[in-house]
């Protein structure tokens, strides 16, 4: 069992479904991604670099694309979300829209593939 799988299985609902959704979309966009760690967090890894991590915090779910530049490609479309330089904070009740999430993941993949 990989780091991401073990982490997701440890989560209670509804956070578990919200986290699984992000990882499922990431796997669909980057099917060759593997489970590993990124900055100590369970993450999907592509070509040896962290692609995305999703972690549950007390008051939100954090989406970490490991790239402020990739996040900048969709930052304006995330105006209703709490953002920092490299993090999107969301909830199970208010997830990142699929099309925005997909573009963010595609931007990170393209950055890794350089």
Buried (B, 14 or more C-beta within 10 A) or exposed (E): EBBBEEBBEEBEEEBBEBBBBBBEBBBEBBEEBBBBBBEEBBBBBBEEBBBBBBBBEEEBBBBBBBBEEBBEBBBEBBEEBEBEEBBBBBBBEEBBBEEBBBBBBBBBBEBBEE
